[in-house]
Amino acid sequence: MRFVIKHEIRGRIRIHVLQSRMTDEQADTLQYYLSRQKFVTAAKVQERMQDAVICYVGNREDIIHVLQKFQYEQVEVPDVFLQNSGRELNREYWDKLVNKVVLHMGNKLFLPYPLRAGIAAVKSIKYLWSGITTLAKGKIEVPVLDATAIGVSMLRKDIKTASSIMFLLGIGEILEEWTHKKSVDDLARSMSLNVNKVWLCNGEQEVLVSASDIKEGDQVRVHMGNVIPFDGTVIAGEAMVNQASLTGESMPVRKNEEGTVYAGTVVEEGELTIRVKEVNGSSKFEKIVTMIEESEKLKSSLESKAEHLADKLVPYTLAGTGITYLLTRNATKALSVLMVDFSCALKLAMPISVLSAIREASAYNITVKGGKYLESIAEADTIVFDKTGTLTKAQPTVVDVVSFNGESADELLRIAACLEEHFPHSMAKAVVDAAMTKNLVHEELHSKVEYIVAHGISSTINDKKVVIGSYHFVFEDEGCRIPEEQKQRFNELPPEYSHLYMAIENKLAAVICIEDPVREEAAAVVNSLKKAGISKVVMMTGDSERTAKAIAAKVGVDEYYSEVLPEDKAEFVEKEKAAGRKVIMIGDGINDSPALSTANVGIAISDGAEIAREIADITVGADDLYEIVTLKAISNALMKRINKNYRFIVGFNTGLILLGVGGIIPPTTSALLHNTSTLVIGLKSMENLIS
């Protein structure tokens, strides 16, 4: 690719691509290519200017090299990325906005009055008809007010005022629709399916393969807690499937043989083998967009309040117009009241504020599924953290494998990884990663794997029963025993690590010692949340009392609970809510799902179990817990902005009405100031809240 460097500083470069014209597809291809480079931290391609801004780490020569060797035709971009990038949407609405302004100004400058009057009359039909149909339904709402203001202006032959009102209403409609659609698309992209690996059924074995290798007709197995990667038909197994992301259903649906399953839904209980019907991921995106647009989730109570208040104020505005005329017998003063209403700004500014906040959150790797959750975050006074993978690092590591049956540590680790790789949990991932690091490959020798939530795994290998999991599961539930001669060694296990126990034929075979260090930022995050308005911070974990107490002291939580089960977490949340507290629950595992769905707001860590992300109302990145503090800051700032907008709209428009009734300003000036203020509020509401 040929390009020139327009500007650069250390770690950031702006280039101009030397070609006659850049299409949307070419811009998306370059964007995708740059984002896939490991040393590129951020990239933005502007197709109109043919510029690209690239932020990077490392050597300048590396970025120059990848740009020089780039060719559009050599980059394979997923269809889903091209179809749903949002670039075409932005171009469409920008063109609409520019055309609207150019046509309006052109009409004023170049067309004679009779022609302008005719155009205004034709345009007014839409608004007048909307007002009439609203009245026909027995409602006196904003369309009635718009129609009355435009109609009265037309009857008074005040074409300038009528045209200005319609122009500003049109601009407002474009901005609101643009912001709404862009926010919905951004949200849908972040929620859309992102499955890299799936279990392909190959005879009696399950083979972990790339999702891109799957073809129509292949059979894939989906274990409990995992997302269903493709549309398909169930050919074996039975499971309860959470379909909330597509249908909004709160209860899971039973699926068995011959049943149809959809990409993006999650297996809550059981397991399924499905025959793949549809491998194109774009259908998932479209389904999510439809779900979001039809769902009331996007509306916070303040949004709904603003909308209802806007409609309720319309009769009072009309009544004020009539009373002013009766008292003054001055049509101009009466029209001054009619030209000013509170509803336009309220109905425009509030949804835009919320949707812009959702979009801003996505820039910080935070996915918010609806405006009401931001409101709940702002109101929350209690936050409950799961420990593993949340307050502790998302990637715990195996530091030792202690053998209790005479077999080598590597062989025992190989067996453990063979079982653990089927299930999404940070501890399981630590075992699998440790085996991969040691190049411990394995055949799928075990029978069907059974996962007991928050306890462990049970299976058979070479006709021998194998269990792996917590102390409670292995020794109390399964009744496994420690060899008599090994008890002293067992009691001397290092206390600073978390322990994963594996037993074969009811005898302890190995203890896997896992380091699960506290995140460096955890204590500071807890302190920041308290300063931001959270009065109670709680930690809950299935770990032992010893481990929980040590971590609670390091992090600085107000309360902690150890050796808890999933139902215990959900029960605690219910008790807090019953006591009148607003509760945030943060977790990453299957065992956190009941509490996530019970809390006022459930927040999932992005690299946790799919079911946790599906059930949660908000998903945050796994890299830095400060994203939770950022989320709280955005939510608090959103509520301040909404309340500030309320005060400004009421105060400013009341002032305009008083000035108009007093004869200080004419109706045209009232209309201009009112509509200009509405537009300004809308544009201000699109600004970032914290940056």
N, C-alpha and C positions, 0 to 999 in steps of 0.2 A: 504494500500500500504506500502511495506517495502522500506526504503530509509535510506541513511546516509547523514549527513550534512558535506559538504566539506569546506564551508566557510560561515561566517556570520558577519555582522556588524548591527548596529541598523537600522531597517527598510529594510534590504536586506538580503536574505538568498539564498545560492546555495546548491542544493541537488543532490545526485546521486541516481537514482532509481535502486533498486536491482532486476533485472530480466535479463534473458538470452539475449533478444533482444527486442528493441522497434520499432514497425512498425510506418509508417506515420500516420495511423488512430489512434493508441494509443497516439501518440504525440499530435495530434490535439484534441483528447478527453481530455487529461490532460490540454492542453492549454485553451480549452473552459471552463472546470471546474474551473480552477484558475481565469480566467478573470471574471467569474460570482460572485466571492466572493466580498462582498461589501468593505472589508478592503484591497483588493489587488489592488494596483495602476498600476502595470505592471508585466507581466509574459512572459518569453521566454523559450520554451522547445526545447532542441537540441536532436533530435532522435538518431543521430549517437553516441554521447557521453552518452546518457541516463541521461542527466543533465537537471535541471530546475533552472532558476534564477528568484526569486520572490521578488518584491518590495512591501512593505505593510505599512500600518499605524496601530497603536494600539499595542495590546499585541502579543508578540512572541508566547505565548501558543495557541492563536487562529489559527495561520497559521500551527503550528505543528498538531493541532487537525484536521483541514480539510484535511491535507495531510495523516494523519493516517487512516482516515475513507474513503478515496478515493478508489473506485473500478471502473475499466473501464466499466463493464457491467451495472452498476447502473446509469451511466450518459447518459441522452438522448441528443444527439447532433444533431442539425438540419442538414439535408442532404446537404443543401447549404453550410454550414460551412465546412463540410468534403470535398465536391467536389471542392471547390474553395479556399482552404486555401493557396495554392501556395507552400506547402511543397514538393509535388511530383515534381513540376517544378524545384525547386532548386536542388533537388537530381539528377534529370535527367541531368541538365547542368553541375553540379559539376562533375558527373561521366564522361561526355563527355570531360571536360577539363583535368581531370586526365588521362584518357585513351589516349588523344592526346599527352600529354607530355611523358607518359611512353612509348608509342609505338615509338615515335620519338627518344628518348634516347636509347631505346632498339635496334632499328635498327642500330644506329651509333656504339653502343658498341659490338654487338654480330653478326651482319650479315656481310658476305663478300661483297666486293665491287660490283661484278657482280649482286648479288641479290639486293643490295641497288639501283643500277642503274636501274634495271628492275622495282622495286617498284616506284621509282621517275618518270620513263617514264609513267607508268600507271596513277599515280596521276596527272601528268601534262596534261593528255588528257582533264580533266574537264576545266582547265583554258584556254587551247589552243582553245577548242571548244567555250567557252564563248567569247573569243576575236574575233574569226572568225565570229560568229553570230552577234556580235556588228558591225563589219565592214560591214557585208552583209546588215545591215540596214542603211548603209551610215553614221554611227557615229564613231567618234574617241574618245572613252571615257576610263575610268579606266580599264575595262576588257581587252582592247587592250594593254594597257601598261603592265598589269600583264602578259598577254600572251606573249608579246614580251620579257620581262625580263626573264621569265622562259624558253621560247623557245631558246633564244640566249644562255643562260647558258647550256641548254641541248646540243645544237649544238657544243658548245665549250668543251663538256664533263666535264663541271664543275658541277658535280652532287651535291657536297656539297652546293654550292650556291643556286642551283635550289631547293634542299630539304629545305634549311633554309627559302627561300622566301615562299614556299608553307606552311611550318609549321607555320610561323608567320602570314600569311594570314588566315590560318585555325583557329589559336587562336583568331585572331581579329574577325572573323566571329562568333565564339562561344560566345565571350564576348559581342559583339554588340547584337546578337540575345537574349542572356540571359537577358541582361539589359533591352532591349526593351520589351520582354515578361513579365518580372517581373514588370516593371513599368506599363504596360498596365493592368496586372492582379490586381496590387495594386490599380490602379485608378478605375478599374471596380468594385472592391469590395466596395470601398468607395462610389461609385455612385449607387450601386445596391439597390434594393428595401428594405426598412426597415419599414414596416407598422405594427404597433402593434395592433391597434384597427380599426374596420370597422363597418359600419352601416348595420346590417342585417335586411332585410324586413321580419317582422313577422305579416302577415295579413295587417292591416292598420297601424301598428306601426313600427317605426324604433328602433331597439335595438342595443346598442353599445356592441360589443363582440370582443373577441380576434381573430386576423386574423388566428391563428392556429386552431380555431374551425370551420372555414369555410370548407365546403365540395363541391365537384363538384355538380352542379345543384342548389346550394343555390342562392338566390337573394340578391344582395347588392346594396345600393344606394350610389352614389358618388356625393357630392355637389361641387359647384364651388370653384376652388382653390385647390382642393384635388387631390392626386394621385390616379389613378386607380390601385387597389391592385392586380387584377388577370386578366388573359386573359378571355374574355367572349363575350357574345352576348347581345346587347342592347334590352331590352324588353319594356322599357318605357322611355320617356323623349327625349330631344334633347339638344345637347351641341356642342361647339367648343372645340376640343381636341388638345392639343399641343403634337405632336409626335416627337419632335426634338431629344429626347434622343435615339430613335430607328432608325429613318429614316433620320435625318438631315434636315427635312423640316422646313423652317423658318416660314411658315404660318400654323395656326391651321386648322384642318380638321373637317368638320361638321359630326357629328354622330347622327343617329336617329334609330328608331326601325329596328331590323334585322341587324343593322350594327355590325361589329366586332371591339372590342377594345382590347388593349394590356396592360399588366402589366407595370407600370412605366411611362405611358403617363399621362398627367395632364388635368383636365377639366378647361379650361380657362373661359368659359361662359356657363351658363345653369346647368342642372343636369341630371344624367343618372341613371336608374336602370338596372343592368346587371345580366344575368344569368351566373354564374361562370362555365368556361369550363376547366381551368387549374389552379391547386392550388400549383404546384411545382415551387418555386421561382428560381430554377436554370436556367430556360429558360430566365429569365430577365438578369441574369449575362452573359449568353452566347450571348444574343443579344447586350448587352453593349460592350462586348469584340469585337464583329464583327464590331460594329459601330465605335469604337475607331480605330481599325486597318485599317479600310477602309477610315477613315476621314482624311482630310488634317489638321485638328485642331492640331494634335500633332506637326506639323512643324511650327516653328517660321520663320520669314523672314530670320534671320541669318542662321538657319539650311539650308533653301533652297538655300541661297546665297553660303554657304559653299559647298553644293552638286554641284551646277552649276559651281562654280569656280573650283572645283576639276576636273570636266569633261573638262572645257575649257582649263585647264593647260596641259592636256595630249598631244595635238598636239605640244605644245611648247617644252615639254620634248623630244618627238620623234625627233623634228626638231633639238634640241640642240645636241642630240646623233649623228645625221647625220652630222651636221656642224663640231662637234668635230672630227669625223672620217676623214672628207674631209681635215680639216686643219692639223691634226697630223698624219693621216694614221696609227693611233695606236688604234687597236681594244679594247685594255684594257682600255684606257682613255675614249673611246666612251661608252664602257659598264658601266663605272663609272657613267656617266650621266644617263644612262638607269636604273641603279639600284636604283637611288634616284629620287623620285617624291614627289610632295607636296600633291597629291590627297588622298593617303591612310590615312594619319593622319587627314586631313580635314574631310573626309567622316566618319571616325570612331569617332573622338573626339567630334564633334559638337552635333550629335544626342544623344550620351551618356551623355554629359554635361546637355542637356535639360531634358532628361528622368530622370537622377539622381536628378536633382533639383525638378522635380515633385514628385519623391519618397521621397525626404527629406522633402518637404512641407507636405506630408501626415503624416509624423511622428509628426508634430505639429498640427494635426487635421485640416489640410488645404487640400481641394480637388481642384486640378487644372485640368481643362478639356483639356488643350492643351498648348504646349510650347509657342505659339505666345502670350498667355495672360501674361506669365511671362515677355516677352519682353515689352509688353504694360505697365505693372506695372512699370517697370524700367524707361520707357519714360514719364510716367504720371506726370503732373504738377498740376492737379486739382482733388480734391476728394470731393464727395457730400455724406453726411450722411443723411439717414432718422433718425428721432429722436427716436420714440418709438421702444423699443426692440433692438436698435442699440447703440446710445449714452446713452440712459437710460437703466436700468436693464431689462433683458429679461423676468423677472417675476414681473410685477407690481402687487400690492395687493390692494384689496378693504379695505378701512379704515372706510367707513360709507355708509349707505343707508338712504337717507332722504326721508320720505314719504310725498307726496303732495295730496293724495286722501283718507287718513284715514286708509288705510290698513297697516298691520304690516310690518316692514322692512324685516322680514324673508320671508313673503309671496311674497313681491315684488322682493326680491332677487331670490326666487325660480322660479318665472316667467321669470325673466331676464336670469337665467342660462339655463332654458329650451330652450330658443331661441338661446342663444349665443354658446351652446355646439356644434352646427352644423358647426361652421365656425372657420378657423384657424387664430387667431390674438391674440397678447399678451394681449390686453384689454379683449377680450372675455374669454381667458383662466383665467384671474384674477377673473372674475365673476363666472365662473364654479368652480374654486378652492375654492372660498369663500363659495359657496353653499355646496360643499362637506365637507369642514371643519365643517360646522354647521349641517351636516347630513340632508340636505334638499333634500329629494328624491322627484321625480315627475313622473307622467305619461306623455306620449307624447300626450297632449290634443290639441295641436295646429294643424292648417291646414298646408299646404305647406309653407315652410319658403322661403322668397325671400330676397336675399342679394344684396344690392346696393353698389358696390365697393366704398370704401373711404367715405361712408355716414352712412349706418346702415342696420338694418334688419326690415322687415315688415312681419306680419303674423296675424292670427286671433285665439283667444282663447275663446271658448264658444260664438261664433258668434260676438265677440267684436274685433275690429281692434287694434292691438298692434304694436307700432313702438319703436325701440330703436337705439340710435346712437348719432351722433354729434349734436350740437346746430343748425348748418346750416340745417341738414337733418330734425330734428324733428320740428323745429319752422318755418323755411323758406320754405323748400320743401314741408313738409307735412301740414303746416299751423296749427299746434297744438298750444294751448294757455295755459297760466298759470292762474289758478283760481285767481280772483281778490284779495281775502282775503289772498292769499299766496305770492303775489309779493314781499312784504317786506322780507319775509323769503328767497325767491329765491335770492334776491339781496345780502343777507348776507351769502351766501354759501362760505365756506373757499376757498380763492383764490390760496392757495399753492398746491391744488390737481387738477388733470385732472377730468373732469366731463363727465359722460355718462348719457344721458337723456332717460327716458322711458315714453311714453304716451299711454293711453288707451282711445279709442274712442275720439281721438283728444284733450284730456286734459292731462296735465302733471300729471303723477302718481308718479314718483320717480326720484331722481337724485342720481346716484351712484358715490361716491367720491373715486377716485383711486389714490393711491400714485405711482408715476412713477419716482423714484429717479435716478439721474444721476449716471452712473457707477463711482466708485472711481478712476478708471484708465483713464477715458475719457480725461481729460485735459492733462495728461502726454502723452497719445497716440497722441493727436493732435500736441503737441509740438514736439514729436519724429518724426512724419511724416514730419513736416516742416524741421527738421534738415536732414531728409533723402532725401530731394529734392522736396517735395510738396510745391508749392508756394501759393496755394489758397485752403482753407478748407471752405466748405459750409454746412450748416444744413438746411434741409427742413422738414416741419411737417404740418400735418393737424390741429394741436392744435391752440389755440388762440394766438394772438400777445403777450399777457401778459406772458403766459407760455413759448413761444418760446424765448422771449427776455431774460427772467431770465436764461434759460438753456444755451443759446448762450454765455451769459456773464460768466457763470461758466466754460464752456468748452473751450472757447477761440477761437471760429471759426472766420473766416474773414468776412463772410456774413451769414445771416439767412433769411429764408422766412417762414411765417406762413400761416395757413389756405389754404394750397395748395392742389390741386387735382392731381390724377395720371398723367393726361395729362400736368399739369403745370411742374411737375418734368421732364418729358420726353422732354418738350419744352425747359427747361433751359439747359439740357444736350446738346440738338441739337445746341443751340446758342453758348455754350462754344466751341463745336467742330468746328462750322463754323468760330469761331474767331481764330482757329488754336491751341486750347488747347487739350491736351490728358486727358480724363476724366475717373475717377473711380467712380462708383456709388455703395453705400453700403446700403442694405435694408433687410427687413425680411418679408414684407407683400405682399398680393395680389396687393395692390395699388402701390407697388414699381416696379412691373413687367415691365411696359412700359419703365421706365427709365433704369432698369437693362439691357434690351435688346438693348437700344439705345446707352448706354455708350460704350467707347472703351473697358472697362472691367467692367462687372457686378459682384459684390461680394454679396452673400447671407449669412445670419446668419443661422446656421444649424438647429435651432429649430423653424425657421419661417415657413411660408406657403410653401407647397410642390411646388407650381407653381413658387415661387421665386427661390427656389433651382434648379428647372428644367431649368429655363431660364438663370440663372446666369452662368457665365463662371468659377467662383471660389466660393467655399463654405468654410466658416471658422466656427470654433466652437463658441458656444454661451457663453462660460465661461469667456473669457478674450479677450478684444479688442487688447491686445498686439500682438495677432496673425496677425493682419494686419500689424503691424510694422515688425514682423518676415517675413511676405510675401514680404514686400518691400525690406528688407535686403537680402533675398534669390534672388530676382529678380535682384537687383543691383549687387550682387556678381556673379550671373550667367553671366551677360553681361561683367563684368570685366574678368571672366575666359575665356570666348569665345574670347575676344579681345587679352588676353594674349596668348592663344593657337595659334591664328593667327600669332602673332609676332614671337613666338618661332618656329613654323613649318616653316615659311618662312626663318627665320634667320639660323636655324640649317641645314636645307636641302640645302640652298644656299651654306653654308660653306662646306658641304660634296661634293657638285658638284665641287666647286673650288679646293678642296683638291684632288679629283679624277682626274680632268683635268690636274692639275699640277703634277700628278704622285706621289704625296706624300703618298696616301693610295691606295691599290688595290681595284678592284670592289667587292671582297668578303667582305672586311672590310666595304666598303660603304654600301653594302646591309645589313650587320649585324647591323651597327650603325643606318641606316635608319629605319629598321624594329623594332629594339629594341626601338628606340625613339618613334615610332608610338604606340607600345604596352604600353610604359610607360605613354605616353600622355593619351591613352585610360583609363588606370588604374587610373591615377591622376584625370581624369575627372569624375570618379565614386565616388570620395571622397565627403563628405559633404561640403557644401559651408560656413556654419556659425557655425559649431560645430564639 
